[in-house]
């Protein structure tokens, strides 16, 4: 099982443009049967959203990834959780695309950058 938990809020990237939306991309890079993945967020007022899906192993890039678009980000701190039921290390590639209120791409957080933020 792999679990990634990141606290998100509109000042996550520490830019003068607040983050209002996120697109979360989860891709499977292992062999064999792909894992089930849960992506959800909860804040002080309860669960904000929840997605459960399966990512496949495939040579075609389009079929081994899943993108959740337009997740709301508020000024309050929320916890974004990405959980997989696979026990293989390094089986997922995760990217979070941070967008402004107008949908403009502000920045991209890779799994490596999320680990750096956690340190």
N, C-alpha and C positions, 0 to 999 in steps of 0.2 A: 504494500500500500504506500502511495506517495501522497503527501499533503503539503500544499503551499497555502500559506495564509499571509495576506498583506493588508495593512490598514490603508484604506483609501479615503481621500477627501479632495476637495477641489484645489488644494495647494500641494498636492502630491509631488509634482515636478518642480516646485519652487520657482515658477516663472511668473511673470506679471500677468499672464493670461490664465484664468482659472480653468481647470479641467472640469468639464460638465458631462462628458460622455466617454465611455470606454468601449472598445471592441476587443474581445478576448478571443485569441486564436489558440487552439490546442491541437497539436499534431502528434501522431504516434510514429515512432521511428524504430520500433523493435520488430522482431520476427514472430511469426505465429499469430495467434488470435489477439486482436487488440483489446484494450481494457474498456471498462465502463468508466465514465468520468462525470463527476458532479461539480458544477460551478454554481456558487450561490453567494449572496451577500446578506449580512444582517447588521443592523444598527441598534441604536437605543430604543427605537420604536418597533423592533421586531424584524422579521424577514422581509427583505426588499425584493429579491428575486431568487429563482431556483431553476436550474437546468440540469437534466440528466440525459446523457447521450453515450453512444458507443463510437469509438474511433477504430477503424480497421487498419490492418497492415496491408499495404498495397504499393505497387511500384508507381502508380499514378498519384502524384502529389495531391490532386484535387479530392481524392477519395479517402486519404488518410488524415485529413484535418477537418476541424469543425470550428466555425467562427460564430460567435454570438455578438451581434451588433447593437449599438445604441444603449448600453447599460448606463443608467443615470448615476451621476456622482454629485453628492451634495456637499455643503460646507461642513456638515457633521461627519465625524469619523465613523466609518463603517468597516467591517471586516469582509474582505473578499476571500473566499475559500475555493480552492481547486483541489479535488480529491480524486485519486485514481485507485482502482482495485487491483492493480498489477504490482507484483513484488519485484519485478526486474528494475534495477537502477537505470537511470537516464533513459527511460522509455518514452518520455514526453518532451516535446518542445513547446514552450509557452511564450506567447508574445501578447502584450497588452498595448493597444493603440489608444493613446490619450487624445481626446478631441475637445475643441472649444465649443462654446454655445452655438456657433455658426457651423460646426462640423469640420472646422479646419484642424488638420493633424498638427498637434503640438509636439508630441514625442512618442517614442516607442520604448517600452520596457521589455527586455528579454529576461529569460530566467536568470541569467548571470547577473544582470543589473538588479533584479529583485533581491538576490542574495546579498549583493553589495549594500543595498538600502537597509537590509536587515542587520548588517554588522555595525 
